[in-house]
Amino acid sequence: MNNLQAMERNGRKGFTLIELMIVVAIIGILAAVALPAYQQYADKAKYSEVVLASSSHKLALEVCAQVEGTLIPASCGPGTGGVPANAGASGAVTSVTVSNGTATGVIITVVPAATGSIAATDTYVLTGALANGQVTWSDNCSDLC
């Protein structure tokens, strides 16, 4: 009995070329769908550092508003009333600034460093308003939050 007869008797072993091509095609389709979703997830994770950079200023402004009863920069501004001074570059952030928005409000602006698909123009702006002794916040975040 030769090798060919032995293989026919034992049955077929291994994969055919078409079966391997189907597996490769399925993996390619899954990768094409998963990669953009992963990139969006990674961008949101990077942008969370930008949002987090505003938290120390936000908390300090809330405490200052409770103590002082106002959000005007003379009482609750950068470096005044326990509010941190405007910050420069750090990690994924280029700058964090606090400015006067309205007579009863304040604006925190965080400029991100350009990384990946996050541009420096994707600035995070947090607007706070004091009403009835409470600071309410609103932001401009839509895509990356």
C-alpha positions, 0 to 999 in steps of 0.5 A, spaced: 500 500 500 502 506 498 502 513 501 496 515 497 492 509 498 493 510 506 491 517 506 485 516 502 483 510 507 485 515 513 480 520 511 482 527 509 486 531 514 488 539 514 484 545 511 483 546 504 485 553 501 478 556 500 477 554 507 483 558 510 481 564 505 474 564 508 477 565 515 482 570 513 476 574 510 472 573 516 478 576 520 479 582 515 472 584 516 472 584 523 478 588 524 475 593 519 469 594 523 473 594 530 479 598 528 475 605 527 471 603 534 477 602 538 480 609 535 474 613 537 474 609 544 482 611 545 480 618 543 475 619 548 479 616 553 485 621 551 480 627 552 477 625 559 484 628 561 482 634 558 475 634 562 479 632 568 483 638 568 478 643 569 476 639 576 480 642 581 478 649 578 471 647 578 471 645 585 475 651 588 470 655 584 464 652 587 467 652 594 469 660 593 462 661 591 459 658 597 464 662 602 464 669 598 456 668 595 459 670 589 463 668 582 466 675 580 473 674 579 475 679 585 473 674 590 473 668 586 478 668 580 485 665 578 489 665 584 484 668 589 479 665 594 482 659 594 481 658 586 488 655 583 492 660 578 491 659 571 495 653 569 500 652 563 501 645 559 501 639 563 500 632 559 494 632 554 493 639 556 496 646 553 492 651 558 487 651 563 484 658 564 478 661 569 475 668 566 469 672 568 463 670 564 457 674 566 456 678 573 454 671 576 458 666 572 465 664 570 468 660 564 473 655 565 477 653 558 481 647 557 485 647 551 488 640 549 494 638 546 494 636 539 494 628 540 491 623 535 485 625 532 484 631 538 486 638 535 488 644 539 481 647 537 477 641 541 477 646 547 473 644 553 469 650 555 465 649 562 460 655 564 458 656 571 453 660 573 451 662 581 443 662 582 440 661 589 447 659 592 448 654 588 453 653 582 450 650 576 455 648 570 454 647 563 459 644 557 460 645 550 462 637 549 459 633 544 463 628 540 469 626 545 465 626 552 
